[in-house]
Protein backbone atom coordinates (compact mmCIF):
# COMPACT_ATOMS: atom_id res chain seq x y z
CA UNK A 1 0.00 0.00 0.00
CA UNK A 2 1.45 3.44 -0.90
CA UNK A 3 2.76 5.37 2.13
CA UNK A 4 0.54 8.41 1.46
CA UNK A 5 -2.62 6.27 1.25
CA UNK A 6 -1.62 4.35 4.37
CA UNK A 7 -1.14 7.59 6.31
CA UNK A 8 -4.56 8.87 5.19
CA UNK A 9 -6.26 5.66 6.33
CA UNK A 10 -4.40 5.64 9.65
CA UNK A 11 -5.27 9.29 10.22
CA UNK A 12 -8.96 8.73 9.54
CA UNK A 13 -9.15 5.72 11.86
CA UNK A 14 -7.24 7.36 14.70
CA UNK A 15 -9.09 10.67 14.44
CA UNK A 16 -12.36 8.77 14.73
CA UNK A 17 -11.04 6.80 17.70
CA UNK A 18 -9.64 9.85 19.49
CA UNK A 19 -12.89 11.79 19.05
CA UNK A 20 -15.09 8.96 20.35
CA UNK A 21 -16.93 10.41 23.39
CA UNK A 22 -16.61 7.38 25.71
CA UNK A 23 -13.11 7.39 27.16
CA UNK A 24 -11.47 4.40 28.83
CA UNK A 25 -9.59 6.44 31.43
CA UNK A 26 -10.08 8.77 34.38
CA UNK A 27 -8.17 11.99 34.95
CA UNK A 28 -7.18 13.42 38.32
CA UNK A 29 -5.86 16.89 39.06
CA UNK A 30 -2.79 16.41 41.24
CA UNK A 31 -0.05 18.31 43.04
CA UNK A 32 3.40 17.08 43.93
CA UNK A 33 6.56 18.49 45.48
CA UNK A 34 10.17 18.42 44.29
CA UNK A 35 12.01 18.11 47.60
CA UNK A 36 15.36 18.45 45.82
CA UNK A 37 14.35 21.91 44.59
CA UNK A 38 13.56 23.43 47.96
CA UNK A 39 10.05 22.01 48.11
CA UNK A 40 8.72 23.55 44.89
CA UNK A 41 5.10 22.53 44.34
CA UNK A 42 3.76 21.53 40.92
CA UNK A 43 0.26 21.11 39.52
CA UNK A 44 -0.67 18.57 36.88
CA UNK A 45 -2.99 15.85 35.70
CA UNK A 46 -2.69 12.11 36.18
CA UNK A 47 -4.48 9.99 33.58
CA UNK A 48 -5.30 6.48 34.77
CA UNK A 49 -7.08 3.53 33.17
CA UNK A 50 -10.62 2.94 34.38
CA UNK A 51 -10.93 1.62 37.95
CA UNK A 52 -9.90 -2.02 38.24
CA UNK A 53 -7.79 -1.98 35.06
CA UNK A 54 -4.09 -2.57 35.66
CA UNK A 55 -1.91 -0.01 33.82
CA UNK A 56 0.41 -1.54 31.25
CA UNK A 57 3.07 1.05 32.14
CA UNK A 58 3.53 4.56 33.54
CA UNK A 59 4.70 7.40 31.30
CA UNK A 60 5.71 10.90 32.44
CA UNK A 61 5.78 13.66 29.83
CA UNK A 62 8.71 16.13 29.66
CA UNK A 63 8.12 19.35 27.72
CA UNK A 64 10.36 21.32 25.40
CA UNK A 65 12.25 24.53 26.12
CA UNK A 66 10.43 27.53 27.51
CA UNK A 67 7.64 27.55 30.06
CA UNK A 68 4.94 25.10 29.00
CA UNK A 69 1.66 24.10 30.57
CA UNK A 70 0.71 20.46 31.13
CA UNK A 71 -0.72 20.22 27.61
CA UNK A 72 2.43 21.74 26.04
CA UNK A 73 0.09 24.29 24.46
CA UNK A 74 1.82 25.91 21.49
CA UNK A 75 -0.30 28.28 19.39
CA UNK A 76 -3.42 26.33 20.32
CA UNK A 77 -1.94 22.89 19.59
CA UNK A 78 -1.94 20.63 22.68
CA UNK A 79 0.19 17.59 21.86
CA UNK A 80 0.65 16.40 25.45
CA UNK A 81 -3.09 16.36 26.10
CA UNK A 82 -3.61 14.30 22.95
CA UNK A 83 -0.81 11.88 23.87
CA UNK A 84 -2.04 11.46 27.46
CA UNK A 85 -5.60 10.73 26.39
CA UNK A 86 -4.60 8.33 23.61
CA UNK A 87 -2.36 6.41 26.02
CA UNK A 88 -5.02 6.48 28.73
CA UNK A 89 -7.51 4.96 26.30
CA UNK A 90 -5.02 2.13 25.81
CA UNK A 91 -4.56 1.33 29.52
CA UNK A 92 -1.42 3.37 30.23
CA UNK A 93 -1.02 5.72 33.18
CA UNK A 94 0.25 9.14 32.14
CA UNK A 95 1.55 11.98 34.29
CA UNK A 96 1.96 15.49 32.88
CA UNK A 97 2.41 18.76 34.72
CA UNK A 98 2.74 22.53 34.43
CA UNK A 99 6.33 23.76 34.19
CA UNK A 100 7.78 26.10 36.79
CA UNK A 101 5.81 29.34 37.00
CA UNK A 102 2.94 28.07 34.83
CA UNK A 103 -0.59 27.26 36.03
CA UNK A 104 -0.44 26.54 39.74
CA UNK A 105 3.22 25.46 39.75
CA UNK A 106 5.73 27.41 41.81
CA UNK A 107 8.18 29.58 39.86
CA UNK A 108 11.34 28.97 41.85
CA UNK A 109 14.69 30.67 41.21
CA UNK A 110 15.77 31.94 37.79
CA UNK A 111 19.28 30.47 37.80
CA UNK A 112 18.23 27.01 36.62
CA UNK A 113 19.35 24.70 33.82
CA UNK A 114 18.02 21.61 32.05
CA UNK A 115 19.34 19.52 34.95
CA UNK A 116 16.92 21.30 37.29
CA UNK A 117 14.02 20.60 34.93
CA UNK A 118 15.10 16.95 34.79
CA UNK A 119 14.79 16.96 38.58
CA UNK A 120 11.20 18.18 38.26
CA UNK A 121 10.36 15.32 35.88
CA UNK A 122 12.05 12.85 38.22
CA UNK A 123 9.92 14.16 41.11
CA UNK A 124 6.79 13.73 38.97
CA UNK A 125 7.85 10.17 38.19
CA UNK A 126 8.37 9.43 41.87
CA UNK A 127 4.97 10.88 42.75
CA UNK A 128 3.20 8.89 40.04
CA UNK A 129 4.88 5.64 41.08
CA UNK A 130 3.75 6.13 44.67
CA UNK A 131 0.24 7.00 43.51
CA UNK A 132 0.05 3.74 41.55
CA UNK A 133 1.55 1.80 44.46
CA UNK A 134 -1.31 3.06 46.63
CA UNK A 135 -3.63 1.22 44.22
CA UNK A 136 -1.44 -1.88 44.39
CA UNK A 137 0.30 -1.42 41.04
CA UNK A 138 4.03 -1.68 40.36
CA UNK A 139 4.55 -1.21 36.61
CA UNK A 140 7.40 -0.22 34.28
CA UNK A 141 7.89 3.54 34.08
CA UNK A 142 9.18 5.67 31.25
CA UNK A 143 9.71 9.26 30.14
CA UNK A 144 8.40 10.76 26.90
CA UNK A 145 10.29 13.94 26.07
CA UNK A 146 9.70 16.48 23.33
CA UNK A 147 12.61 18.63 22.10
CA UNK A 148 14.55 19.68 25.24
CA UNK A 149 12.38 17.13 27.05
CA UNK A 150 14.25 14.53 24.99
CA UNK A 151 17.49 15.63 26.65
CA UNK A 152 15.75 15.19 30.00
CA UNK A 153 14.78 11.68 28.91
CA UNK A 154 18.45 10.86 28.09
CA UNK A 155 19.57 12.15 31.47
CA UNK A 156 16.94 10.25 33.45
CA UNK A 157 17.59 7.07 31.48
CA UNK A 158 21.24 7.27 32.49
CA UNK A 159 20.32 8.11 36.08
CA UNK A 160 18.54 4.76 36.27
CA UNK A 161 15.17 6.19 37.30
CA UNK A 162 13.12 4.93 34.32
CA UNK A 163 12.73 1.72 32.32
CA UNK A 164 12.25 3.12 28.80
CA UNK A 165 12.17 6.45 26.97
CA UNK A 166 10.44 7.98 23.96
CA UNK A 167 11.85 11.13 22.36
CA UNK A 168 10.28 13.43 19.77
CA UNK A 169 12.43 15.95 17.92
CA UNK A 170 15.25 15.55 20.44
CA UNK A 171 18.67 17.22 19.95
CA UNK A 172 21.77 15.16 19.22
CA UNK A 173 24.11 18.13 18.77
CA UNK A 174 25.11 21.00 21.06
CA UNK A 175 22.78 23.95 21.43
CA UNK A 176 24.82 26.32 19.28
CA UNK A 177 24.57 23.87 16.38
CA UNK A 178 20.80 23.51 16.91
CA UNK A 179 20.32 27.29 16.96
CA UNK A 180 22.45 27.83 13.86
CA UNK A 181 20.35 25.25 12.00
CA UNK A 182 17.22 27.14 13.07
CA UNK A 183 18.70 30.43 11.88
CA UNK A 184 19.58 28.94 8.47
CA UNK A 185 16.03 27.57 8.16
CA UNK A 186 14.58 30.96 9.11
CA UNK A 187 16.74 32.83 6.59
CA UNK A 188 15.95 30.32 3.86
CA UNK A 189 17.57 29.95 0.45
CA UNK A 190 16.03 33.19 -0.83
CA UNK A 191 17.95 35.40 1.64
CA UNK A 192 20.89 37.34 0.15
CA UNK A 193 24.11 35.40 0.71
CA UNK A 194 25.90 38.35 2.36
CA UNK A 195 23.01 38.93 4.78
CA UNK A 196 22.87 35.24 5.72
CA UNK A 197 26.62 35.09 6.24
CA UNK A 198 26.56 38.24 8.39
CA UNK A 199 23.80 36.91 10.66
CA UNK A 200 25.33 33.47 11.00
CA UNK A 201 28.76 34.93 11.77
CA UNK A 202 27.20 37.21 14.41
CA UNK A 203 25.41 34.26 16.03
CA UNK A 204 28.63 32.22 16.10
CA UNK A 205 30.52 35.12 17.65
CA UNK A 206 27.94 35.54 20.41
CA UNK A 207 27.78 31.82 21.13
CA UNK A 208 31.54 31.87 21.65
CA UNK A 209 31.01 34.61 24.24
CA UNK A 210 28.23 32.60 25.88
CA UNK A 211 30.50 29.54 26.12
CA UNK A 212 33.23 31.56 27.80
CA UNK A 213 33.83 31.63 31.55
CA UNK A 214 33.18 35.36 31.94
CA UNK A 215 30.69 36.33 34.71
CA UNK A 216 27.11 36.84 33.54
CA UNK A 217 27.03 40.57 34.22
CA UNK A 218 30.13 41.09 32.04
CA UNK A 219 28.72 38.74 29.40
CA UNK A 220 25.53 40.85 29.21
CA UNK A 221 27.57 44.00 28.59
CA UNK A 222 29.73 42.29 25.96
CA UNK A 223 26.73 40.84 24.13
CA UNK A 224 24.86 44.15 24.17
CA UNK A 225 27.92 45.98 22.84
CA UNK A 226 28.20 43.41 20.05
CA UNK A 227 24.53 43.86 19.12
CA UNK A 228 24.93 47.65 18.98
CA UNK A 229 28.12 47.39 16.96
CA UNK A 230 26.27 45.38 14.33
CA UNK A 231 23.07 47.48 14.45
CA UNK A 232 23.92 51.03 15.65
CA UNK A 233 20.41 52.29 14.80
CA UNK A 234 18.98 50.26 17.68
CA UNK A 235 20.38 52.75 20.22
CA UNK A 236 17.98 55.47 19.05
CA UNK A 237 14.79 53.40 19.32
CA UNK A 238 13.66 52.67 22.92
CA UNK A 239 11.52 49.68 21.93
CA UNK A 240 14.44 48.03 20.13
CA UNK A 241 16.79 48.81 23.00
CA UNK A 242 14.40 47.09 25.43
CA UNK A 243 14.08 44.08 23.15
CA UNK A 244 17.84 43.81 22.68
CA UNK A 245 18.42 43.99 26.44
CA UNK A 246 15.83 41.26 27.07
CA UNK A 247 17.40 39.00 24.45
CA UNK A 248 20.87 39.60 25.83
CA UNK A 249 19.66 38.81 29.36
CA UNK A 250 18.29 35.47 28.13
CA UNK A 251 21.58 34.67 26.37
CA UNK A 252 23.51 35.38 29.57
CA UNK A 253 21.20 33.21 31.70
CA UNK A 254 22.45 29.94 33.25
CA UNK A 255 19.91 27.96 31.23
CA UNK A 256 21.04 29.35 27.86
CA UNK A 257 24.74 29.07 28.68
CA UNK A 258 24.21 25.43 29.63
CA UNK A 259 22.06 24.80 26.53
CA UNK A 260 24.64 26.26 24.15
CA UNK A 261 27.54 24.33 25.71
CA UNK A 262 25.90 20.97 26.41
CA UNK A 263 26.80 18.23 23.95
CA UNK A 264 24.43 15.25 24.35
CA UNK A 265 26.77 12.75 22.66
CA UNK A 266 27.89 11.00 25.86
CA UNK A 267 24.35 10.82 27.24
CA UNK A 268 23.01 9.41 23.96
CA UNK A 269 25.73 6.76 23.80
CA UNK A 270 25.02 5.69 27.38
CA UNK A 271 21.28 5.00 27.06
CA UNK A 272 20.83 1.24 27.45
CA UNK A 273 17.09 0.93 28.08
CA UNK A 274 14.48 0.60 25.30
CA UNK A 275 14.25 3.84 23.32
CA UNK A 276 11.90 5.04 20.59
CA UNK A 277 13.32 8.14 18.86
CA UNK A 278 10.97 10.03 16.52
CA UNK A 279 11.76 13.01 14.29
CA UNK A 280 9.68 14.78 11.70
CA UNK A 281 11.09 14.81 8.18
CA UNK A 282 10.09 18.51 7.95
CA UNK A 283 11.33 19.51 11.41
CA UNK A 284 12.97 22.94 10.99
CA UNK A 285 13.75 23.41 14.71
CA UNK A 286 15.59 20.16 15.38
CA UNK A 287 16.76 19.08 11.94
CA UNK A 288 16.35 15.39 11.01
CA UNK A 289 20.14 15.04 10.95
CA UNK A 290 19.80 14.87 14.75
CA UNK A 291 17.92 11.60 14.33
CA UNK A 292 20.66 10.30 12.05
CA UNK A 293 23.19 11.21 14.73
CA UNK A 294 21.17 9.33 17.38
CA UNK A 295 21.26 6.24 15.15
CA UNK A 296 25.02 6.58 14.73
CA UNK A 297 25.70 7.05 18.44
CA UNK A 298 23.29 4.44 19.81
CA UNK A 299 22.50 1.39 17.71
CA UNK A 300 19.89 0.27 20.26
CA UNK A 301 17.68 3.31 19.68
CA UNK A 302 14.66 2.59 17.48
CA UNK A 303 14.99 5.73 15.34
CA UNK A 304 12.12 6.59 12.99
CA UNK A 305 11.83 9.48 10.55
CA UNK A 306 8.20 10.50 9.97
CA UNK A 307 7.40 11.90 6.50
CA UNK A 308 5.45 15.16 6.34
CA UNK A 309 5.77 15.86 10.09
CA UNK A 310 7.18 19.05 11.67
CA UNK A 311 8.69 19.85 15.08
CA UNK A 312 5.25 20.08 16.71
CA UNK A 313 4.61 16.53 15.51
CA UNK A 314 1.89 17.78 13.17
CA UNK A 315 1.22 17.04 9.50
CA UNK A 316 2.39 20.05 7.50
CA UNK A 317 3.42 21.35 4.09
CA UNK A 318 6.82 22.97 4.67
CA UNK A 319 7.75 22.64 8.35
CA UNK A 320 8.33 26.39 8.66
CA UNK A 321 7.46 27.92 12.03
CA UNK A 322 5.30 30.51 10.22
CA UNK A 323 3.03 27.61 9.27
CA UNK A 324 2.32 26.60 12.89
CA UNK A 325 -0.74 28.84 13.51
CA UNK A 326 -2.37 27.63 10.29
CA UNK A 327 -2.23 23.92 11.11
CA UNK A 328 -5.11 21.94 12.54
CA UNK A 329 -5.20 19.50 15.44
CA UNK A 330 -3.01 18.74 18.43
CA UNK A 331 -0.74 16.02 17.06
CA UNK A 332 -0.55 13.88 13.94
CA UNK A 333 -2.41 10.59 14.37
CA UNK A 334 0.60 8.93 12.73
CA UNK A 335 2.73 9.95 15.72
CA UNK A 336 0.18 8.41 18.09
CA UNK A 337 0.22 5.24 16.01
CA UNK A 338 4.02 5.00 16.21
CA UNK A 339 4.02 5.46 19.98
CA UNK A 340 1.21 3.00 20.64
CA UNK A 341 2.66 0.43 18.27
CA UNK A 342 6.10 0.58 19.87
CA UNK A 343 4.70 0.43 23.40
CA UNK A 344 2.43 -2.43 22.38
CA UNK A 345 5.44 -4.49 21.34
CA UNK A 346 7.26 -3.59 24.54
CA UNK A 347 4.40 -4.44 26.91
URURZI-V63486 format. One record per run of one state. SS is the DSSP state (a for helix, b for strand, c for the rest). FROM is the first residue (numbers start at 1). LEN is the number of residues. Records with the same first field share a line. If there is no record, write none. Layout:
SS->FROM-LEN ; FROM-LEN
//
This chain:
c->1-2 ; 19-6 ; 38-2 ; 50-8 ; 63-10 ; 75-2 ; 90-3 ; 98-16 ; 135-6 ; 147-1 ; 160-4 ; 169-6 ; 188-5 ; 212-4 ; 231-1 ; 237-1 ; 252-2 ; 262-3 ; 271-3 ; 281-8 ; 298-4 ; 307-2 ; 310-5 ; 316-5 ; 327-6 ; 347-1
a->3-16 ; 35-3 ; 79-11 ; 114-21 ; 148-12 ; 175-13 ; 193-19 ; 216-15 ; 232-5 ; 238-14 ; 254-8 ; 265-6 ; 289-9 ; 321-6 ; 333-14
b->25-10 ; 40-10 ; 58-5 ; 73-2 ; 77-2 ; 93-5 ; 141-6 ; 164-5 ; 274-7 ; 302-5 ; 309-1 ; 315-1
//
